[in-house]
Amino acid sequence: MRWLMTVLCLLSASAFGYSASERIRHMEEAFRVVLPHTVRVNQKPVVSEAFRATFQTRRDLQPAQLIDYLTQHPDELVAVRNYLQQLIDAGWMQSETAVQILDQATHEIGMPIPSS
């Protein structure tokens, strides 16, 4: 059930017009992680030229490479999340894969919230 809630919370966010700060808050809640303040406030609205240069083909979009990119460019979490949603909508990526990428990247960037 938690998996379904995570997918609905993260991947349907674009349908509701959430801001970047709201999307970051949803990611923190869904993945039970606290991201650094600078990551929360410095989100870019779209993927950068560096992202486009790194991921030029579908073959380049390997989960490990995406996670590495996000840990090096945490200010693009929301932009990459939005890009992954476009891939899901086009049928080029499974929603489970996108959630796993975002989950792992946020845990590498932030501090996990201990389970109670």
DSSP file with accessible surface (Angstrom, degrees, kcal/mol):
  #  RESIDUE AA STRUCTURE BP1 BP2  ACC     N-H-->O    O-->H-N    N-H-->O    O-->H-N    TCO  KAPPA ALPHA  PHI   PSI    X-CA   Y-CA   Z-CA
    1    1 A M     >        0   0  171      0, 0.0     4,-2.2     0, 0.0     5,-0.2   0.000 360.0 360.0 360.0 -40.2    0.0    0.0    0.0
    2    2 A R  H  >  +     0   0  143      1,-0.2     4,-2.4     2,-0.2     5,-0.2   0.894 360.0  55.0 -58.8 -39.5    2.9    2.4    0.8
    3    3 A W  H  > S+     0   0  104      1,-0.2     4,-2.5     2,-0.2    -1,-0.2   0.938 107.9  47.9 -60.0 -46.3    4.2    1.8   -2.7
    4    4 A L  H  > S+     0   0   91      1,-0.2     4,-2.7     2,-0.2     5,-0.2   0.921 111.7  49.7 -62.6 -43.3    0.9    2.8   -4.3
    5    5 A M  H  X S+     0   0  105     -4,-2.2     4,-2.7     1,-0.2    -1,-0.2   0.896 110.3  51.4 -63.0 -40.1    0.7    6.0   -2.2
    6    6 A T  H  X S+     0   0   10     -4,-2.4     4,-2.6     2,-0.2     5,-0.4   0.941 111.4  46.6 -62.4 -47.0    4.3    6.9   -3.1
    7    7 A V  H  X>S+     0   0   22     -4,-2.5     4,-2.5     1,-0.2     5,-0.6   0.944 115.2  46.1 -61.7 -46.5    3.6    6.5   -6.8
    8    8 A L  H  X5S+     0   0   89     -4,-2.7     4,-1.1     1,-0.2    -1,-0.2   0.919 114.8  47.5 -63.8 -41.6    0.3    8.5   -6.6
    9    9 A C  H  <5S+     0   0   43     -4,-2.7    -1,-0.2    -5,-0.2    -2,-0.2   0.914 122.7  32.0 -66.8 -42.6    1.9   11.2   -4.5
   10   10 A L  H  <5S+     0   0    3     -4,-2.6     3,-0.5    -5,-0.2     4,-0.3   0.926 123.0  38.7 -83.6 -48.7    5.0   11.7   -6.6
   11   11 A L  H  <5S+     0   0   11     -4,-2.5     3,-0.3    -5,-0.4    -3,-0.2   0.715 115.0  49.6 -88.3 -15.5    4.0   11.0  -10.1
   12   12 A S  S >X<S+     0   0   41     -4,-1.1     3,-1.2    -5,-0.6     4,-0.6   0.506  83.6  96.2 -94.7  -1.4    0.5   12.5  -10.2
   13   13 A A  G >4>S+     0   0    2     -3,-0.5     3,-1.3     1,-0.3     5,-1.2   0.853  75.7  60.4 -57.7 -35.5    1.9   15.8   -8.7
   14   14 A S  G >45S+     0   0   53     -3,-0.3     3,-1.1    -4,-0.3    -1,-0.3   0.833  96.4  61.3 -64.7 -28.3    2.2   17.4  -12.1
   15   15 A A  G <45S+     0   0   82     -3,-1.2    -1,-0.3     1,-0.2    -2,-0.2   0.750 104.7  48.5 -69.0 -20.9   -1.5   17.0  -12.7
   16   16 A F  G <<5S-     0   0  137     -3,-1.3    -1,-0.2    -4,-0.6    -2,-0.2   0.392 110.1-118.9-102.1   3.0   -2.2   19.2   -9.7
   17   17 A G  T < 5 -     0   0   63     -3,-1.1    -3,-0.2    -4,-0.4    -2,-0.1   0.846  44.7-179.6  67.5  34.7    0.2   22.0  -10.6
   18   18 A Y      < -     0   0   72     -5,-1.2    -1,-0.2     1,-0.1     2,-0.1  -0.373  25.2-119.1 -67.1 147.3    2.4   21.8   -7.5
   19   19 A S     >  -     0   0   52      1,-0.1     4,-2.4    -2,-0.1     5,-0.2  -0.311  30.1-101.8 -76.4 168.7    5.3   24.2   -7.1
   20   20 A A  H  > S+     0   0   36      1,-0.2     4,-2.5     2,-0.2     5,-0.2   0.907 123.8  51.5 -60.1 -41.1    8.9   22.9   -6.9
   21   21 A S  H  > S+     0   0   77      1,-0.2     4,-2.2     2,-0.2    -1,-0.2   0.893 110.1  49.1 -66.9 -35.5    8.9   23.4   -3.1
   22   22 A E  H  > S+     0   0   71      2,-0.2     4,-2.5     1,-0.2    -1,-0.2   0.896 110.6  50.6 -68.6 -38.2    5.7   21.4   -2.8
   23   23 A R  H  X S+     0   0   26     -4,-2.4     4,-2.3     2,-0.2    -2,-0.2   0.908 109.9  50.1 -65.7 -40.0    7.1   18.6   -4.9
   24   24 A I  H  X S+     0   0    1     -4,-2.5     4,-2.7     2,-0.2    -2,-0.2   0.934 110.2  50.5 -63.0 -43.7   10.2   18.5   -2.8
   25   25 A R  H  X S+     0   0  106     -4,-2.2     4,-2.4     1,-0.2    -2,-0.2   0.925 110.2  50.1 -60.8 -41.5    8.1   18.3    0.3
   26   26 A H  H  X S+     0   0   17     -4,-2.5     4,-2.9     2,-0.2    -1,-0.2   0.896 110.1  50.6 -63.4 -39.4    6.1   15.4   -1.2
   27   27 A M  H  X S+     0   0    0     -4,-2.3     4,-2.6     2,-0.2    -2,-0.2   0.927 110.1  49.9 -64.0 -43.6    9.4   13.6   -2.1
   28   28 A E  H  X>S+     0   0   27     -4,-2.7     5,-1.9     1,-0.2     4,-0.8   0.926 114.8  44.0 -61.1 -44.2   10.6   14.1    1.5
   29   29 A E  H  <5S+     0   0  114     -4,-2.4     3,-0.4     3,-0.2    -2,-0.2   0.926 115.4  47.2 -66.0 -46.7    7.4   12.7    2.9
   30   30 A A  H  <5S+     0   0   11     -4,-2.9    -2,-0.2     1,-0.2    -1,-0.2   0.888 121.8  34.6 -65.0 -40.0    7.1    9.8    0.4
   31   31 A F  H  <5S-     0   0    3     -4,-2.6    -1,-0.2    -5,-0.2    -2,-0.2   0.386 104.8-124.9 -98.3   2.2   10.7    8.7    0.8
   32   32 A R  T  <5 +     0   0   87     -4,-0.8    81,-2.9    -3,-0.4     2,-0.3   0.953  66.7 126.3  53.7  58.4   11.0    9.5    4.5
   33   33 A V  E   < -A  112   0A   0     -5,-1.9     2,-0.6    79,-0.3    -1,-0.2  -0.975  56.5-137.0-143.4 149.6   14.0   11.7    4.0
   34   34 A V  E     -A  111   0A  67     77,-2.7    77,-2.7    -2,-0.3     3,-0.1  -0.971  23.8-152.4-110.1 119.5   15.0   15.3    4.9
   35   35 A L        -     0   0    1     -2,-0.6    75,-0.1    75,-0.2     5,-0.1  -0.613  30.4 -90.3 -88.3 151.4   16.8   17.1    2.1
   36   36 A P    >>  -     0   0   54      0, 0.0     4,-2.1     0, 0.0     3,-0.7  -0.253  35.4-117.0 -57.8 148.0   19.3   19.9    2.8
   37   37 A H  H 3> S+     0   0  118      1,-0.3     4,-2.1     2,-0.2     5,-0.2   0.886 114.8  56.3 -54.5 -42.9   17.8   23.4    2.9
   38   38 A T  H 3> S+     0   0   87      1,-0.2     4,-1.4     2,-0.2    -1,-0.3   0.857 106.8  49.9 -61.8 -33.6   19.8   24.5   -0.2
   39   39 A V  H <4 S+     0   0    8     -3,-0.7    -1,-0.2     1,-0.2    -2,-0.2   0.916 110.1  51.2 -69.2 -41.2   18.3   21.6   -2.2
   40   40 A R  H  < S+     0   0   86     -4,-2.1     3,-0.4     1,-0.2    -2,-0.2   0.857 118.8  34.6 -64.4 -36.2   14.8   22.5   -1.1
   41   41 A V  H  < S+     0   0   82     -4,-2.1    -1,-0.2     1,-0.2    -2,-0.2   0.602 112.0  58.0 -98.6 -11.4   15.1   26.2   -2.1
   42   42 A N     <  +     0   0   93     -4,-1.4     2,-0.2    -5,-0.2    -1,-0.2  -0.028  67.2 147.5-111.7  33.8   17.4   26.0   -5.2
   43   43 A Q        -     0   0   26     -3,-0.4    33,-0.2    -4,-0.1    32,-0.1  -0.472  42.7-133.9 -73.7 133.7   15.4   23.7   -7.5
   44   44 A K        -     0   0   82     31,-3.2    35,-0.4    -2,-0.2    34,-0.1  -0.633   8.9-135.8 -82.8 145.7   15.7   24.4  -11.2
   45   45 A P  S    S+     0   0  109      0, 0.0     2,-0.3     0, 0.0    -1,-0.1   0.783  83.8  20.4 -74.9 -26.9   12.5   24.5  -13.2
   46   46 A V  S    S-     0   0   94     36,-0.0    33,-0.2    37,-0.0    34,-0.1  -0.939  95.2 -82.9-138.2 161.8   13.8   22.4  -16.1
   47   47 A V        -     0   0   15     32,-0.3     2,-0.1    -2,-0.3    30,-0.0  -0.305  51.7-119.3 -64.9 149.0   16.7   20.0  -16.8
   48   48 A S     >  -     0   0   23      1,-0.1     4,-2.2    -4,-0.0     5,-0.2  -0.253  21.7-103.7 -84.5 172.6   20.0   21.7  -17.6
   49   49 A E  H  > S+     0   0  141      1,-0.2     4,-2.6     2,-0.2     5,-0.2   0.852 122.8  59.6 -61.8 -35.6   22.2   21.5  -20.6
   50   50 A A  H  > S+     0   0   46      2,-0.2     4,-1.9     1,-0.2    -1,-0.2   0.911 105.6  47.9 -60.6 -41.0   24.4   19.2  -18.6
   51   51 A F  H  > S+     0   0    3      2,-0.2     4,-2.8     1,-0.2    -2,-0.2   0.950 112.1  48.5 -63.3 -48.4   21.5   16.8  -18.2
   52   52 A R  H  < S+     0   0  108     -4,-2.2    -2,-0.2     1,-0.2    -1,-0.2   0.868 112.2  49.4 -61.8 -35.8   20.7   17.0  -22.0
   53   53 A A  H  < S+     0   0   59     -4,-2.6     3,-0.4     1,-0.2    -1,-0.2   0.858 114.7  44.6 -71.1 -33.6   24.4   16.4  -22.8
   54   54 A T  H  < S+     0   0   66     -4,-1.9     2,-0.6     1,-0.2    -2,-0.2   0.870 119.4  40.4 -76.9 -38.5   24.6   13.4  -20.5
   55   55 A F     <  +     0   0    9     -4,-2.8    -1,-0.2    -5,-0.2    -2,-0.1  -0.679  65.7 143.9-117.0  76.3   21.3   11.8  -21.5
   56   56 A Q        +     0   0  149     -2,-0.6     2,-0.3    -3,-0.4    -1,-0.2   0.733  66.9  30.7 -86.9 -24.3   21.1   12.1  -25.3
   57   57 A T  S >> S-     0   0   76     -3,-0.2     3,-1.0     1,-0.1     4,-0.5  -0.885  82.9-110.3-130.7 164.3   19.4    8.8  -26.0
   58   58 A R  G >4 S+     0   0  151     -2,-0.3     3,-1.3     1,-0.3    -1,-0.1   0.855 118.0  62.4 -60.2 -32.8   17.0    6.5  -24.3
   59   59 A R  G 34 S+     0   0  204      1,-0.3    -1,-0.3     2,-0.1     3,-0.1   0.807  96.9  58.2 -64.2 -28.5   19.9    4.0  -23.9
   60   60 A D  G <4 S+     0   0   48     -3,-1.0     2,-2.1     1,-0.2    -1,-0.3   0.685  82.4  90.2 -72.2 -18.8   21.7    6.6  -21.8
   61   61 A L    <<  +     0   0   18     -3,-1.3    -1,-0.2    -4,-0.5    -3,-0.1  -0.273  54.6 153.9 -81.9  56.4   18.8    6.7  -19.3
   62   62 A Q     >  -     0   0   95     -2,-2.1     4,-2.5     1,-0.1     3,-0.3  -0.648  51.1-125.0 -83.6 138.3   20.1    3.9  -17.0
   63   63 A P  H  > S+     0   0   52      0, 0.0     4,-2.7     0, 0.0     5,-0.2   0.897 109.9  51.1 -51.1 -45.2   18.9    4.1  -13.4
   64   64 A A  H  > S+     0   0   65      1,-0.2     4,-2.5     2,-0.2     5,-0.2   0.900 111.6  47.8 -62.2 -39.3   22.4    4.1  -12.0
   65   65 A Q  H  > S+     0   0   83     -3,-0.3     4,-2.5     2,-0.2    -1,-0.2   0.894 111.8  49.6 -68.0 -39.6   23.4    6.9  -14.2
   66   66 A L  H  X S+     0   0    1     -4,-2.5     4,-2.6     2,-0.2    -2,-0.2   0.913 111.4  49.1 -65.2 -41.7   20.3    8.9  -13.4
   67   67 A I  H  X S+     0   0    7     -4,-2.7     4,-2.4    -5,-0.2     5,-0.2   0.941 111.8  48.9 -63.4 -45.6   21.0    8.4   -9.6
   68   68 A D  H  X S+     0   0   86     -4,-2.5     4,-1.6    -5,-0.2    -2,-0.2   0.920 111.5  50.0 -59.2 -44.3   24.6    9.5  -10.0
   69   69 A Y  H  X S+     0   0    9     -4,-2.5     4,-1.7     1,-0.2     3,-0.2   0.936 110.8  48.7 -60.8 -47.2   23.5   12.5  -11.9
   70   70 A L  H  < S+     0   0    0     -4,-2.6     6,-0.2     1,-0.2    -1,-0.2   0.871 108.4  53.1 -64.1 -36.1   21.0   13.5   -9.3
   71   71 A T  H  < S+     0   0   43     -4,-2.4    -1,-0.2     1,-0.2    -2,-0.2   0.833 114.9  42.3 -69.5 -26.8   23.4   13.1   -6.5
   72   72 A Q  H  < S+     0   0  137     -4,-1.6    -2,-0.2    -3,-0.2    -1,-0.2   0.689 127.0  32.6 -86.9 -21.7   25.8   15.4   -8.3
   73   73 A H    ><  +     0   0   51     -4,-1.7     3,-2.1    -5,-0.2    -1,-0.2  -0.499  66.2 159.7-131.5  63.1   23.1   17.9   -9.3
   74   74 A P  G >   +     0   0   34      0, 0.0     3,-1.5     0, 0.0     4,-0.2   0.724  67.8  73.7 -64.9 -15.6   20.5   17.8   -6.5
   75   75 A D  G 3  S+     0   0   43      1,-0.3   -31,-3.2     2,-0.1     4,-0.2   0.516  92.9  57.1 -74.9   0.0   19.1   21.2   -7.6
   76   76 A E  G <>  +     0   0    1     -3,-2.1     4,-3.1    -6,-0.2     5,-0.3   0.193  69.5 111.2-112.5  16.3   17.5   19.3  -10.5
   77   77 A L  H <> S+     0   0    0     -3,-1.5     4,-2.4     1,-0.2     5,-0.1   0.934  84.5  40.1 -55.3 -50.0   15.5   16.8   -8.5
   78   78 A V  H  > S+     0   0    3     -4,-0.2     4,-2.7     2,-0.2    -1,-0.2   0.923 115.3  51.4 -69.0 -41.6   12.2   18.3   -9.4
   79   79 A A  H  > S+     0   0    4    -35,-0.4     4,-2.1     1,-0.2   -32,-0.3   0.924 113.8  44.3 -62.1 -42.2   13.2   19.0  -13.1
   80   80 A V  H  X S+     0   0    0     -4,-3.1     4,-3.2     2,-0.2     5,-0.2   0.902 110.6  55.2 -70.3 -38.1   14.3   15.3  -13.5
   81   81 A R  H  X S+     0   0    1     -4,-2.4     4,-2.1    -5,-0.3    -2,-0.2   0.941 110.0  46.9 -57.4 -44.1   11.2   14.1  -11.7
   82   82 A N  H  X S+     0   0   36     -4,-2.7     4,-1.7     2,-0.2    -1,-0.2   0.903 111.8  50.4 -64.6 -39.4    9.1   16.1  -14.2
   83   83 A Y  H  X S+     0   0   60     -4,-2.1     4,-1.9     2,-0.2    -2,-0.2   0.923 108.7  51.6 -64.6 -43.2   11.2   14.6  -17.1
   84   84 A L  H  X S+     0   0    0     -4,-3.2     4,-2.4     1,-0.2    -1,-0.2   0.884 105.9  56.1 -61.9 -36.5   10.7   11.1  -15.8
   85   85 A Q  H  X S+     0   0   17     -4,-2.1     4,-2.8    -5,-0.2    -1,-0.2   0.902 105.1  52.0 -62.1 -38.7    7.0   11.7  -15.7
   86   86 A Q  H  X S+     0   0  123     -4,-1.7     4,-1.9     2,-0.2    -1,-0.2   0.899 108.8  50.5 -63.6 -39.2    7.1   12.6  -19.4
   87   87 A L  H  <>S+     0   0    8     -4,-1.9     5,-2.7     2,-0.2     6,-0.8   0.901 111.3  48.4 -64.6 -40.0    8.9    9.3  -20.0
   88   88 A I  H ><5S+     0   0   33     -4,-2.4     3,-1.5     4,-0.2    -2,-0.2   0.942 110.4  50.8 -63.7 -47.2    6.3    7.4  -18.1
   89   89 A D  H 3<5S+     0   0  117     -4,-2.8    -1,-0.2     1,-0.3    -2,-0.2   0.844 110.5  49.9 -60.5 -33.0    3.5    9.2  -20.0
   90   90 A A  T 3<5S-     0   0   55     -4,-1.9    -1,-0.3    -5,-0.2    -2,-0.2   0.523 116.4-115.5 -82.4  -7.1    5.2    8.3  -23.3
   91   91 A G  T < 5S+     0   0   59     -3,-1.5    -3,-0.2    -4,-0.5    -2,-0.1   0.655  85.6 115.5  82.0  17.6    5.5    4.7  -22.3
   92   92 A W  S   <S+     0   0  140     -5,-2.7     2,-0.3    -6,-0.2    -4,-0.2   0.506  75.2  31.6 -96.8  -8.9    9.3    4.7  -22.2
   93   93 A M  S    S-     0   0   22     -6,-0.8     2,-0.3    -5,-0.1    -2,-0.2  -0.989  78.2-120.1-148.1 144.5    9.7    4.1  -18.5
   94   94 A Q     >  -     0   0  126     -2,-0.3     4,-1.8     1,-0.1     3,-0.4  -0.604  23.4-128.3 -79.9 143.2    7.8    2.2  -15.8
   95   95 A S  H  > S+     0   0   28     -2,-0.3     4,-2.6     1,-0.2     5,-0.2   0.875 109.6  58.9 -60.9 -34.3    6.6    4.3  -12.9
   96   96 A E  H  > S+     0   0   78      1,-0.2     4,-2.3     2,-0.2    -1,-0.2   0.887 104.2  50.8 -61.9 -37.8    8.2    1.9  -10.5
   97   97 A T  H  > S+     0   0   40     -3,-0.4     4,-2.4     2,-0.2    -1,-0.2   0.930 110.1  48.9 -65.5 -45.0   11.6    2.5  -12.1
   98   98 A A  H  X S+     0   0    0     -4,-1.8     4,-2.6     1,-0.2     5,-0.2   0.924 111.4  49.7 -61.5 -43.2   11.1    6.3  -11.7
   99   99 A V  H  X S+     0   0    1     -4,-2.6     4,-2.9     1,-0.2     5,-0.2   0.923 110.4  50.3 -63.2 -42.2   10.1    5.9   -8.1
  100  100 A Q  H  X S+     0   0  113     -4,-2.3     4,-2.5     2,-0.2     5,-0.3   0.912 110.7  49.9 -62.0 -41.5   13.2    3.7   -7.4
  101  101 A I  H  X S+     0   0    1     -4,-2.4     4,-2.5     1,-0.2     5,-0.2   0.955 114.9  42.8 -61.6 -50.2   15.5    6.3   -9.0
  102  102 A L  H  X S+     0   0    0     -4,-2.6     4,-2.6     2,-0.2     5,-0.2   0.893 113.5  52.9 -65.8 -38.6   14.0    9.2   -7.0
  103  103 A D  H  X S+     0   0   50     -4,-2.9     4,-2.0    -5,-0.2    -2,-0.2   0.963 113.3  42.1 -60.8 -51.7   14.0    7.1   -3.8
  104  104 A Q  H  X S+     0   0  101     -4,-2.5     4,-1.7    -5,-0.2    -2,-0.2   0.922 115.3  49.9 -64.9 -42.7   17.6    6.1   -4.0
  105  105 A A  H  X S+     0   0    0     -4,-2.5     4,-1.9    -5,-0.3    -1,-0.2   0.929 110.2  49.4 -63.7 -44.8   18.8    9.6   -5.1
  106  106 A T  H  X S+     0   0    0     -4,-2.6     4,-3.0     1,-0.2    -1,-0.2   0.885 110.0  51.9 -64.6 -34.1   17.0   11.4   -2.3
  107  107 A H  H  < S+     0   0   64     -4,-2.0    -1,-0.2    -5,-0.2    -2,-0.2   0.827 110.5  48.3 -70.6 -30.2   18.4    9.0    0.3
  108  108 A E  H  < S+     0   0  102     -4,-1.7    -1,-0.2    -5,-0.2    -2,-0.2   0.824 118.7  40.4 -76.4 -28.5   21.9    9.7   -1.1
  109  109 A I  H  < S+     0   0   31     -4,-1.9    -2,-0.2    -5,-0.2    -3,-0.2   0.863 120.8  32.6 -85.1 -41.6   21.3   13.4   -1.0
  110  110 A G  S  < S-     0   0   12     -4,-3.0   -75,-0.2    -5,-0.2   -77,-0.0  -0.240  87.1 -88.9-107.4-166.9   19.4   13.8    2.3
  111  111 A M  E     -A   34   0A 138    -77,-2.7   -77,-2.7    -2,-0.1    -3,-0.1  -0.938  41.2-122.7-109.5 123.2   19.1   12.3    5.7
  112  112 A P  E     -A   33   0A  73      0, 0.0   -79,-0.3     0, 0.0   -80,-0.1  -0.318  21.6-123.3 -63.0 144.5   16.7    9.4    6.2
  113  113 A I        -     0   0   64    -81,-2.9     3,-0.1   -82,-0.2     0, 0.0  -0.801  33.3-116.2 -86.2 124.1   14.0    9.9    8.8
  114  114 A P        -     0   0  107      0, 0.0     2,-0.2     0, 0.0    -1,-0.0  -0.304  28.7-110.1 -61.9 143.6   14.2    7.0   11.3
  115  115 A S              0   0  107      1,-0.1   -83,-0.0   -83,-0.0     0, 0.0  -0.502 360.0 360.0 -70.5 142.7   11.3    4.7   11.5
  116  116 A S              0   0  163     -2,-0.2    -1,-0.1    -3,-0.1    -3,-0.0  -0.473 360.0 360.0 -99.5 360.0    9.3    5.0   14.7
